Amino acid sequence: MSRLFLHNAVCALFFLLVCRIISMCFIPLNDVSEARYAEIARKMLETGNWVTPQHDYGVPFWAKPPLSTWLSAFSMKLFGVNEFAVRLPGLLLSLAVLWLVWSLAKKHSGSLIAMITTLVLAGTLYFFLDAGTVMTDPSLVFCVTLVMVSFWYALVDGNKLWSYVFFIALGLGLLAKGPVAVVLPGMPLFFWVLLRNQWCNLWKRLPWIKGIVIMFAIALPWYIWAEVRTPGFLNYFIIGENFNRFLKPGWVGDKYGYAHREYWGMIWIYAASGIFPWCLLGLAWFIKCRHNVRKVFHDNDGWLIYFFLCTVVPLFFFTFSSNIIYTYVFCSLPAFSLFFVEYWDRVGVMIRAKNLVLRLSLVVGVIFLVATLAFNIIPEVVSKTQKPVVAAWLKQHPAAGDSLIYWDYKTEFSAQFYARGKVKFAFSEKELCHLLTNHREDYLAINPSDTKEMSPILLNKMELIQHVYAGDKPFLLMRISVAASKLCAHA
């Protein structure tokens, strides 16, 4: 029975992988977040500036360190500038997280529990969402998980190699997200050591001096180099992004967006929705087994309390912060899967329900397949991307140097990504004429209702190519003739 289950579990994991790859290939980059990080990586590849990520050409992006941007840019260097290539590092990092969780659970609890744990994590809504997205979170989740796993191997098993991996993971975390990559795993590890009175092992089994040197050797050169290249980075990133963002509701210093204002405790709502479908299964089991739930936290090595702390302490950290988003839950998910399976196994229901867990793990894959269909069948309802406009423009085979100009509309990152940075914008006829003085055959994307703001003489020099619906708005794609450029030159 166990062998049959393991075979079916591998098939389920393969199904989830195929579902995620399909969604990566056929869901376009949506504005704002994912398209922004994709375009930042594309600009890095185009400009060859691997030190400073750029929000726009010549405008540094100080909000995040570069690890995820490096990975996405390198992936596009290998596989071309497309959705799959820019998303691929997120998928590979998530597969690495699954392997770390599986290997740790297998060593401690055996192959069956390890496979169930892997199914739970792979079938968790937010983890599946995180796998294969262009954000900083996949690299952060990988680093935090590597810290959590290596700490256990080093402190409990006394593995010397993993004791160095612990500090390597911290160094990579500083390049993935900054100081928060040290704080998020550090807090639960501190409380576990405190509760278990592991201070002696903490000092003896971790090479603190060599390890700290390794950590800073990995991360510090980039921080210094980034400050030298763009002075002011350290002040904005360390103080602004790592303190003001969490401590000041509605923080107004954000250079690249706006601060979020959520109710205190909103992180728990995000967490409850993010662990779907296991939140429903756990609730059902609790109601059914509430009289049989034993005190299961008592064990010799502190395994269960370790992953309980790694799950909930980061959530408590964000409980009294108003400036949060749902992605802050992601780092708790690997620990949650280990805790969830171990806890209910000790209660006595997990092994008997393993086939139910297997079937439920497939739900998020089906959800993403449906979402992929929706993005392609009814894009005007669900999609927030400028890909259709750019695709219509590219069908005209624009010559090198020709531009796509948006009228009275901010340049979305998805438009820049798909147009390879050849998108411009104009908020007035004067600005448009300034862009047209190159006497080239450019193209204009304009909302139909905005055509009345343009002079009829100039509008008559343009040819309607196609009606396009993109980013929940209608656009007219118009060819701007050379005559329009000459008209602007004499205006």
N, C-alpha and C positions, 0 to 999 in steps of 0.2 A: 504493500500500500504506500509506504513512504517513497519507494522508487518510482511508482506511478505518479505520485504527487509531484516529486521533483521534476519529472519529465514534463508534466503539465505546467508546472511553474515556469520552467525555462521557455516553453511555448508562449505563455502569457507575457513574460518579459519581452520576448521577441516581438509579439504583437504590439506592445506598448512602444517599443523602439520604432517600429515601422510607422505607427500612428504619429509619433513625434516628428519623424523625418518628413512625412507627407505634409504635416502642418508647417514645418520649417520651409518647405519648398513652395507651397502654394498659398500661404497667407502673406500678403504684402507687408512691408514695413509700415507700421502705423505711427502717426504723430501723436504725442510728441516724443515720449521718452525713448522708445526703441529706435525710431528713425534718427533721433539726435545722436545716440551713441554709435549707430552705424555710420552716419555721415562724419562724425569725428574720426572714426577709424579710417574711413575712406580718404579724408583729408590728410591724415598722417601718412598713408601709403602714397598719395599723390605728391605731397610736398617733400617727403623724405625727412620731415622733422619728427624724429622718434623720441624727442625729449619732452616737448610741450604739446599736449593735445590742444586742438584749436576748435573753438566754438564757431568761428567764422574765419575766413582767411585773414591771418595776422592778428586775430583776437584769441588770446589764450583761454583755455577752459580750465579753471582752477578748482572746480568743484570736486574732482575725483583724481586719484593717482592713476597711472597709465596701464596697469597690468592687463586689464580686460581689453583696453584699446590696442595694446601691443599684439595680443593674441588674435583679435579680429582682423587687424591690419595684415598680420603675417598670413592668416588663413586666406584672405583675399589675394595676397601676393601669389599664393600657391594655386588657388582654385578660381580666381577671377572675382570681379566685383558683382556679387549677386546675393540674394537673401540667404541661400543655403550656406555659402562660404562665410558670411559675416556672423551667422548664428552658430556655426559648427563648434567653435571653442566652448560655448555654453553647454552644448550637448556632451562633448568629451569630458568636460569637468564634472558634469552631473553623473556620467558613467563612472568616473573615478570615485565620486562620493559613494555611489552604490557599492563599488568594490570594497572600499574602506569599511563600510558598515557591514557588508556580508562577511568579510574576513574576520573582523573583530567578533561578531556574533557567532561565527562558526567555531572560532577558537575557544570561546567561553561556553557556548550552549549547544553546540552541535550543528550538523548540516541542516536538519529540518527547521529548527528555529531560525537559523541564519537565512534560509530561503524565504520563510514567511516574513521575516523582517524586511528583506529586500523587496518583496511584493508590496508590503505596506508602504514603504518609502516611495517606490516607483509609482504606485497608484494613488499617491497623495496629491490633491489638486494643485496646491501651490508649488510643490516640487516639480510636478510635471510641467507646469507653466514656466518655472524657472529654467528647466532644462531646454536649451535651444533658443534662448532669447538673447538679444544684444543689450545687456545691462552689466553693471558691475557686480551684481549679486551672485551669479554662478561662481565667479572666482572667489568672492568672499565666503560663500558657503563651503567651497572646497577647502579653503585655508582654515576656517573655523573647525570643520570636521577633522581635518588633518591634525590640528592642535588637540582636539578632544581625544582622538584615537591614539596619537603618539604619547600623550600624557598618561593614558591608562597603561599602555605597554611599558613605558619607562618606569612609572611609579609602582605599579602593582606587580608586573612581571619582571621588573629590573632589567629590561632590555636596553643596553647601552646605545645601540644604533638609533633606536627610536627616541632616546633622550636628546640626540642631536637633531633629529627630524622635527622635534617639538619647536626648537628655536628657528629652524629653517622655515617652518610653517608660519611662525610669527613674523619673520622678515618678509615673506611673500604677502602676508596679510596687510602689512604696512604699505605695500605696493598695490594691493587690491582695493583697499578702502581707507587706509590710514589708521590712526590710533584706535578707532572703534573695533578693529580686527584683533586688537590685544585685549580691549576691555570686555567685549562680549563673551569670549571663552574664559577670560581670566576670572571673572566674578564667580561663576559656578564652580570652577576649580578651587578657588580660595575657600568657598563655603564647604566644599566636600572635604578638603584637607582639615578644615577647622572641626567639622563634625566627627571625622574619623581619627583626628589627632595624628595626622601623618606628617607632622612638621619635620621629623627626623629624616624620613624617606624623601621628603621634598628637597631637603638640603643635600642629602647624600647621592641621590640617584639622578639628579639633573645637573649637568655641568654649567653652572650659572655664569661663571666668568667667560669661559670659552663660548658658551651659547649666546650670551648677550653680544659678544664680539661678532659672532656669525650673523646674528639678527641685524645688527646695524651695518655690517659689511654688505648685506643684501640690499637694504633699503636706503641707507643714508646717502650714498653717492647720488642717487636720483634726486632726492629732496634738495641737496645742495646745488646740484646742477640746474634744477628747475628754478630755484630762487635766483641764481646768477643770470639765467636766460631771461626771466621775467620777474624782476623785483616786485615784492608785495605778495607773492604767492603764499609764503609761509604764514603770514599774518591772516590772509583771507581764509586759507584752508584750515589751519590749526584752530584759530580763534572763532572764525565765522562758522565754518561747516561742522566743527566738532564740539563747539560749546554753544554759540548763539542759536544754532538751528534747533537744539534740543531744549534749551533753557528759556528762550524768548518766544512766546506765542506770537505768531504773525510776524516773525523776524523780517525786517525790511531790507536787510543787507544782501539778499540773494541776487547775484548778478545774472542768473540764467533762468529765472522762473519766478516763482512766488512761494512764500512759506505756507504750509498747510495748517489749518486750525481745526483740530479735532477735539472731541470731548475726552477728558481724562478716562483712561481705561479702554479706549477704543481699540487698543492693540489686542485685547482679548476677543473682541468681536471678529477682528481680522483673523486671529488664530483659530477660532472655532470654525469659521468658514473655510480657512485654508487647509484644514486637515480632513475635509470631506473626502471620502465617505465615512472615514473612521470615527468622526464625531458622532454620527448616527449609530454606528455599530457599538461604540463604547457606551453610549447612553442606554441602548437597549440591553446590553449585558449588565450594566450597573443596576437597572431596574429589575432584571430577572434574577441577578445573583447578589443583590444587596445584603441579604441575610447570610450569604456564604462567603463574603469577601473577608479573607483573613488578613492578619497583619503580615504582609509579604515583604516589607522593607528590611526585615532583619536578615542579613546574610553575612558571611565571613569577609567578603572582599568589598562590600559596599557598591556592588554593581548597579542595583536598581536605583538607589538614592543618587548615584552619580549621574545617571541619565535623566532622572527626574529633575535634578538641579540644572543640568545643561539645557533642559527644555523650558523650565519656567522662570529661571532667574533673568535671562535676557528679556522676557516679556514683562517681568516686574520692573526692570530697568526703564522700559518705555511707557509704563503705566501712567506716570505723571507728566508725560510730555505731550503737548498738544500738536506739535509739528511732526507728525508721523505719517507714514504711508504703509500700505499693506505689505510691501516687500520686506519690512523689518521683521516679519515673522519667519522668513525663509531659513535663517541660520539655526532655528530651533528644530527644524523638521527632521534631520538625521537622528538627533538625540531622541526626539519624540517616537520615531519608529522603533528604536531599540527599547525604549521604556514601555511603549504600548504593548508590544508582543511579549516581553518578559513578564510584565505585570499580569496580563490576562492568562499567560501560561501558568503562572504560579497560582492564580485563582482556580485554574483547572478547566478553562473553556477553550483555550487557543488551539490545542492540537485537534480536539473534536470538531472545531469550526474551520479547520484549515482550508477546506474546499470552498466554504463560503467566502473566506478572505480572498482566495484566488479569483473567484468570480467578481467580487466587488472591486478588485484591483483593476479590472478591465474597464470600469465605468468611465474613468477620466479619459482613457484612450478613445472611447466612443464619443464622448463629449467633444473632444478636439476634432474628430473626424467630421462631426456635424457642424462645428464652428468653421472648419475649412470649407465645407460646402457652402455655408452661408456667406462667407467672404467672397466666394466666386459666383454665387447665384444672385444674391441680393446685396452687392457691395454698397449700394447707396444707403442701405439701412444700418449696416454694421461696421463698415470700413471708414477709417480716417486716414486716408493716404492720397497723395497726389500722383500715384503711379499711372492711373488712366490718362491724365493730362499729358504726362511726359511720354507715355507710350504712343499717344496720338501724334505728338510732336515728332517723335523719332520715326514714325511711319512716313513722314514727309522727306526723310533723308536730308536733314539739314547739313549744310556744308560746314567744314571746320571754321570755327569762329562765330557761327550763327548762335544766337541766344534765344532762350525762351523767357519772355518777360511777363510777369504777373502784374496786373493793374490793381492798384489800391488793395493789395493783399499781401500780407507778410509772406516771406519766402519760407515755406515749410521745409523741414529737414528731409522729408521723404522726396520732395521735388529735387532738392539738391543732390541727394544720393542717386536717384535714378537718372538724372540728367548729367551726372558726373561733374557737378559744380558749375554748370553752364546756365543756371537760372539767375535772373535779375528781377528787380521789381521797381515799380514807379507809382508814386502816390499822387502825381499830378501830370498834366500834359507837358509841362515844362520839363519835368524829370524824364518823361518818356522821350521827348525830343532830344534831350541830352544823350540818351542811350542810343538813339538812332543816327547820330551823326557819323557813324562808321560806314554809312552807305552800304550796309549789308542787308540781306533778306532775313530779317528776324521774324519771330512769331510772338503773338500776344495771347495770353490767357486772361479773359475778362468775364466777370459775372454779367449776364444779360442786362440786369437792372442798372449797371454802371456805365453802359454805353452812352447814356444821355449826358454824362459828365464830359464827354469828349466832343471836340468840335466836329461837325458833320463833314467838313472838308477833309480833315485827317482821317476820319472813319471811312470815308469813301475810297481812300487809298489802300484799304485793307480788304482782303478776301476771306470770307468765312470758309473754314476748312471742315469743322466738325463741332457738333454739340457734345460736350463731355460732362459726365457727372462724377465728381470726385470730392472726397472729404466732406460729405453731406451737403455739397453746394454745386449748382450748375455752372458750367463754364462754356464760353465760346472760344474755340481755338481759331485764331485769325492769322493769316499770312500778311506781314507788313512789307509792302513792296519797296523797292529802292526809291520810287517816286515819293513815298511818304518821308523817307530820309531826306530827300532833296527839299521837300516842302518845309520840313523842320529846320533845315539849314538856312532857308531864306526867311524864316519867321522872325 
